[in-house]
């Protein structure tokens, strides 16, 4: 990002610190069992207000949002924020992360509860495709004893809360 913007890394870090202190954006840290690795790996950046994201992207109408090329990332941002808000409303510290390895396997959201892990793929899709579960299955194979839930969060009507291959409509996340 530093090269693309033509500014130094310390400047970008200062800007990010201001955005975080202002509760405009936050960094979602990567998941690693080794805490020191979490500190050196690159986090993902999310905005607290999805409406601000849409404004910054020039999305002015719902129709523009439905066809925007970043609509999936906007949806993911919204769902991650819902998890963060749920924890905050319950007085809990954040225990959410994302997973990405050198082989480009990525899981959008990892929730850590003690030694138990819940892994979620977030898809802006009303239909479930078997390839949505590919990275979840990979993650479960890495942490077979700790992973208690692997589910796809989507916009579909049907809920299947089977922990192994479940899916949840984003409107029913915390029921």
N, C-alpha and C positions, 0 to 999 in steps of 0.2 A: 504494500500500500504506500510505503514511503516513496518508492521510485515513481509510482503512478501519479502521486500528488506533487512530487518535487519538493517535499519537506523532510526534515530529519525525523528519525524514529523517536527521539525524546520529545519533539514537538507534537507528534501524533499521540504519544502517551499522555502528555499534558492535556491535549484536547479531550481525550477519552476520560481522563480524571475529572474534568469539568462536567462532561456529559453525565458521568456517574454521580457526582456530587449533587447535580441538579435533578436527579431522578428522571433523566431523559432516556438514558441507555444503560445497559449493564452487560457485563461479560459473563458468558456461560463457560465455565472451565471444562476442560476435557477430563474424562474419567480414566483414572489409573489407580490401581491398588497402591502403588508407590506414590506417596504424597509429594515427594520431591519432583517427580516427573510432571505432576499436575502444574507445578509452579513454573516450569520452563516451557511447556507446550503452548501453542497458540490457542487462545479462547475464541469462541464465536461471539459476535456482538448482536444484541437484540435491543429493540426499543420498547419502553414501557407502554407507549401510546401508539397503537397501530394506525390511528387516524393521522398522526404526525408522519408516519412512514408514507402513507398514501399521499399526503400533501407534498412531501419532499419528492415523491416520484411523479407528481403531476396528475394523480388520479383524482378526478373531481366528481365522478358519478359512479354509481354501482355498476353500470354497464361497462365502464372503462376498467373497473376493478376485476370484473369477470373475465376479461380478455387480456389483462396485462400479463406480460411474460414472467413477472416476478410474483404472481398471485400465490403460487405454492409456498414461496418463502414467507410471504406476508401471513399466510395461514399458519405456518409453522411458528412464526413469531408470536402470533396470538395465542396459540396453544401453550407454548412455553411460558408465556406470561400468566396464563390461567393456573398452571402448576405453581408458579412462584407466588401468586396471590393467595392460593389455597393454603400454602404453608405459612405465609405471613399472617393470614387471618386466624390460623390456629396457634399462633405464637411460636412457630418452629423456625429454626435456622434453615437456610437453604441447603438442600441435599440433592440437588439436581445437577446433572452434567450431560455431556454428549460423549460419544465414543467414536474415535477415528484412528485407524492404524495405518502403517506404511503401505499396506496392500489396498488402501482406499475403501476398506469396509467401514461403513459409518452407520451408527444408530443415533437418531435424532435426540433422544432423551433417555437418560439413565437416572433412576431415582434410587438412592442408597438409603437403606433403613437398617442400621447396624451392619450385619454381614449380608443381609438380603438385598437383592438387586431386582428392580423392575425395569424392563427395557421397552421403549415405545418408538415405533415408526410413525411419523405424522405425514399423512397423505391427503391432499386436497382432491379427493375422489369419492364418488358415491359407491363405486364398485370396488370389490376386493380382488386383487390379483395375487396369485401365488408368489410372484417375485417380490411382493412387498415384505414377505417373511424371510427372504434370503439372508439379510444382514442380522435379523433377530435370531435366526437359527445359528448363524456363525457366532454371535455373541454368547448364546446359551452354551455352545460347545466349548467356548473359552472358559466360562464360569458355570459349569454344570450344577454344582452344589449350591451356589449362591443365588442363581437366577430363579426367582419364583414366579415372575410374570413376564411374558413377551406378548405385546399386543400392538395392533395397528389402530391409530386414532384417525378417523376419517369423517366424511360428511354423509355416509350411508345411513339408511334408515334402520337396518338391523343391527342389534347388539349381540355379540357373542362373547361373553366374558370368560371363556375358557382360557386359563392362564398360559397354556402352551401355544395356542394358535388363535387367540381371541382378537376381536376388533370392537371398538367402541365409537359411537357417534360422539363427536366433540361436545355436543350439547348435554350429554349424559356422563361427562367425565367423572364426576365425584358423587354419583348416586350410589 
